């Protein structure tokens, strides 16, 4: 099973926007751009919403049938580990193996010694095409990298083999994720991580490293764009070089998690894709849920009332909702609009405050981030929320399609800001 050059992870909290999401990708295809849709949902999201991995498969298959999609598509078991992967195996064909928690745990001393010995040929000066600087490699440096990352790579191997034993070889896509580590991986660290993954026999097709800066949920990148651009270029160069060096899959590419709405880094990503003629996988996470809320607000009446109620409850349950996402949100409570203010908003004011349009004076990134993590409120509304999605399907679907197509696909893959 092969993941195409360009792919996008289209998260959908409530599983109601599969057709609208796919229509965005079909619009891109009409312009000559082939992008594989990957419906992704994590164990945590399923637990909060009250859904099952089988539901994501149904959403994807139904959207494909309704739209007449003839190309590849996938269902991603997002951020899985050995404790929760089994529920996903019958329904997923893409597995994001998350081993960030194992970074820094020490592998067996003998395993570290073997890793250093197996990579001793790199001791000295190493050059990687596409990177101007050369890297001085010592046995001590290789050992330090092994001390930090080898145990995590071994766990990736354990999880991969567990899935393979059930699904069979070549019957799924493997991604390895270290993006929730504390610090970015250097190019040299990424190089030896890939060497270790090859040694473990993991045929990864995407890898999600940690980048510099903040990738907060649903808002723009916060950090030094030039530094990110340099990191992305160097990581891409390492991957291109490692494919032949370590006999990894030819289509191996970078994956960017929480890639939704990171508008300021889309141009550097696009330039790197052209420069190296390589692919990328982007996960758009929960922006579809926010487009649902915007659509409900714009519908007015009961839709606007539901959107306001979600914010009202989220405001009162701030700590509960934010705690699971504390590393990927930055909310200033002093900039959140007061409840009595929001209660008086009309359709346009609510939508303008939530929609990620930095040129709009009403846009409020703190308001947006709180609602991003507030989907638990909507889940607890049950049929009240789901019925509203069905009632206002047309306006919501338009928002979802345009958000993915205009704000994500065009700038990332076409360079059109």
N, C-alpha and C positions, 0 to 999 in steps of 0.2 A: 504494500500500500504506500503510495507516494503522495506527499503533500506538495501541491503546485508551488511555483515560484513566489506568488503573492497570495497571502491569505489574511483573513481578518476574523478575529474572535468576536462574535456578536452576542454578548450576554443579554439575557432577557429574564428579569426577576420573576415575572408572572406567566411567562410562556404564551403570551397572547399576540406577540408582534412578529412572529416568524415570517409571515408573508410580506409584511411591510419592510422588514430587514432585507429579505431576499430581493425585493424589488429595487432596492438601492444598488445592489450588486449587479442586477440585470441592466440597470441604467448605465452603469460603467461598462458593461460588456457591449452595449450598443455603440459605445465610443471606442471599442477595440481593446478594452482592458479586461484581462482575465484574472479574476480574484476568487479564491475558494472561500465560501462561507464556513465558519466553524462555530456552531452553537455551543457556548460554554457556560457551565454553572457549577459552583463549588459545593462541597458537602455542607459548609456553613450556610450558604444561601438556601439550599434545599431544606435544611433544618429550620431556618427562620420562616420561610414561606410555607412549609408543610407540604412540599412536593417531593417527588422521587426522581432518580435518574431516568427512569422509563419515561417520565413526562417530557423531558427534554428531547429524547429520541422521537416521541410522537410529534412534538412541535416541529422538529426539523423535517421529518418525513412528510408531514401534512403540508408544510409550506412548499416543499419541493414538488409535490404532486399538484397543488393548486396553481403554482406558477409555471408548471411545465419545464422546470429546470433540468437540463440534460447533463450538466457537468458535475465535477466532484463536489462533495460536501461532507462535513464531518461533525461529530458530536464529541465534545471535549469534557473529560472528567478533570475538572480544574482543581489544581493544587491538592492532589491526592497524596496519601501515604499508605503504609501497610495497614493502618488501623481502619481505613474507610474505603479502600479501593474496591473491595469485593462487590459492593452494591452497584458499582458503575460498570464492571467488566462486561455484563451481558448487553449493555445498552450503548456503550461508548466505543469509538474507534480511534480516539485521540486521547492521550493521557499526559497531563502535565504533572510530572513527578517533582514534588517540592521537597528539597532536602536542605533548605536553609537552616533548619533547627540543628542539623548535624555539623554545620561548619564550626570548626574549633574543637570538636571532639576528637580525641586522639585515636588513630588506628593502631593496630598491633605493631610493635616495634619491628618485627620481622617483615611485615608488609611494607612499612616505610623504607626499610633497608633495600628491599627488592625494587621498590619504585625508583629509588635513587640510582640503583645499579642499572636498571633498564633504561634510564634516561641520561646516563653518564655521557653519551655521545654529544649532548648539547652543552657540556661544560666548556666554557670559553666565550667566544663572541658569537651571538646569534643575530642574523638579519632576517627580517620578514618583509617580503615585497609589499609596498604600499605604506610602509612606516619608515620615515627618514632615519630615525635613531637606531643604533644597534644596542643589543642588550647583553650585558655581562652576566654570564651564568656560572655559578659555583655549585659544588656539591652541597654546601650549606644552604644555599638558596632553594635548591630543589627539595631538600629535607624540610625546610621551613614551610614551603608550599604544601608538601605532603602532610605535615603535622596539622595544617589548617584545614585542608580540603579532602584528603584521601578518604576519611571515614564517611564524609557526605557522598562522595562518588560511589563508595562501596554500597551505601544504602540505596542509591539510585539503581545500582546493579541488582540488588536484592528485589526491589519493587518491579523492575523491568522483567526479571525472570519469572516472578510470580504471575504477572500478567501474561507473559508468553506461554507459560505452562497451561493456561486456561484458554486463551484466544488462539494460540498458535503463532508461529514465526511469520513475520511479514504481513500480519493481519491487523495492524494498528500503527498509528503514528506516535512516536515517542518525543516528548519535550522534557528537558531537564531545567528546573527553575532554581536559581539562587538569588532571585531578585529581592527577597526579603531579608538578605544579609544586612549587617550593620554598615559595612563599607563596600565601595565599588571594588570589583576585581581589577587588578592591573592587567595589561596585555600579556605579561609573562605568566601571571597566575592563570589567566584564561587559557593560554597555550598548554600549560601542564594539566589543567583540569580536563581539557579535551584529550590529552594523552592518556589520562587516567580513565576517562570514560571509554576510550577505545580499548584500553586494557581490560576493562570490565565487560567488554562485548556489548555495550549499549549502542544500538544503531540510531542515535538521536538525530532527528531531522530539524529540530529547533532547540535553541538554548536561550534562556532568559537570565542574563547577568544583572547584577546591580549596577546602576548608573549613578553618577553624581547628581545632586539636586534632589528636589522633592517631587514625587509623582502623586500628588494629592488627588483624591477621588473627584472626578468631574470638573476640575478646574485646570487652568493652564499650568505648564511646567514652571516650577519655582527654582531658579538656579542660574548658573552661568551658561548661557547658550553656547558660547564658543568652546567652553570646556566640554560640554556634552558632545558637541559636534566632533571634537578631536577624539573623545572616547569612542564614539560610535564608529568613526572611520577606522580607528585602530582595532577595535574589536572585530569589525568586518574583515579587515585585512588578516587578522589572526585566523578567523574561521576559514577564509578562502585558502590560506596556506595550510591549515591543519587538515583539510579534507584529503589532500594527497599525502601529507606527511604521516597521518595516522590511519589512513584507509577508512575514513568516515563517509557517510552518505553524500553523494555529489550535490544534493539539494539542501544541505545543512545551512541554516540561516539564523539570524538573530530574531528573538521574540521580545517585544516590548510590552510589559504588563502595566496596567493602569494607563494605557496609551490614549485613552479617550480625552479629547479636548486639549491635548498638549500642543496647541496651535503653534507656539513659538519654536518648537523643534521639528515641525514637519518639513520645513525647507531643508535643514541639514540632513534629515533622513532621506529625503528625495534625492539630494545631490549625491549622497553616498551610494544609493541604489544605482544611479546612473554611472558613477565613477567606477564601481566594482562590478557592475552588471550582475548584481546579486538580488536575492529576494528578502522579504521581511514578513514577520507575522506580528500583527497589531491586535491587542485585546482592548475592546471598547468598553468593557465592564458595564456599569450601570446607567449609562446615559439614556438608554431606551426607557428605563423607568422614569427618568426625569422628563423625557418627551411625552410620556403618558400623562404626567401631571400637568405639563404645559397645555396639552390638548384638552384635558378636562377643564382647566381654567378658562381656556378660550371658548369652550362650549357654553359657558355661562350656566346659570340656573343650578341644577343639582350637581353638575360637574365642578363648577367653581366652588360650591359649598363643600364638596368632598376634598378638593385641593386645600381649602382653608382649614378644614378639620384635621387633615394630615399634619399641616404645619403646627396647628394649635397643640396637638398631642405630642408632636416631636419636641416642641419647645419645652413642654413640661417634663419630658423624659430624656432630657439632653444627655445626662451622664450615662444612662443605660444604653442609649443608642450609639453613642460615640466611643464607648470603651473598647469594643472589638476592632475599631478602625483607628485607634489613637495614633498609629504610626503613619497613616496616610490621609489625615485631615489636619487642617489648621484653621480652627474657627474662633474668631473673636466674638464672644457672647455680647459684648457691648455694641457690636455692629448688627446684631440680629434685630429685625423690626419687631416692635411691640405687638402683642396680640390684638389690642384694640385698633392699631393702625392697619394691620392686615385684614381685620374684619370689615373695614371700610373700602378695601380695594375693589376696583372693577376688574373685568377679565384681562384687559390689556396690562394694567399695572402688575398684577400677579405674574402674568407670563413674561413681561419684560424684566421683572426682578429675578426670575428663575432662569430664563434663557441665557446661554453663555455668549452674549454679545458685548464685548468689552467697550464698544463704541456707544452703547446705550447708557444713559446716565442713571437709569433705574436698576441696572444689573447689580446684584449683590452676591458676591462669591461666598460669603458666610451663610446666607440664606440657602444658596444652592447646595453647599456641602452638607448642611444639616438635613435637608430634604433627601440628599443622595443616600445618607445612611438611615433615613427614616422609613424605608420600605416595609419594615416590620409593622408599622402602624397600619399601612394599607392591607397587609396580609391579614391582620386581625379584624379588619372590617369585613372580610369574607365576601359573600355574594354581593354585598352593597357596592364594593369596589369593582369586582369583576363584572357585574351587570352594567356598571357605568362605562367600563371599557368597551363592552359590546355595543351599548347604546350610542356611544360617540366614536365608534370605530373609524369613521372616515377622516375626521379631523386629526385624530391621534395617529392614524397610519400615515397621513401626509407628513406630519412632523417627524415621525421615526425615519421614514424614507429619506427626507431631505437632510436630516441631521447626519445620517451616515454618508450619504452621497456627497453633499456639498461641503460639509465641514471635515470629513475624514478621507474619503476615497480620493476626491479631486486633489487636495493639497499633498497628500502623502504619495500617491502613485502617479499623478499627472503633473504635479508641481504648480497647480492652479490655486492660488490663495484667494 
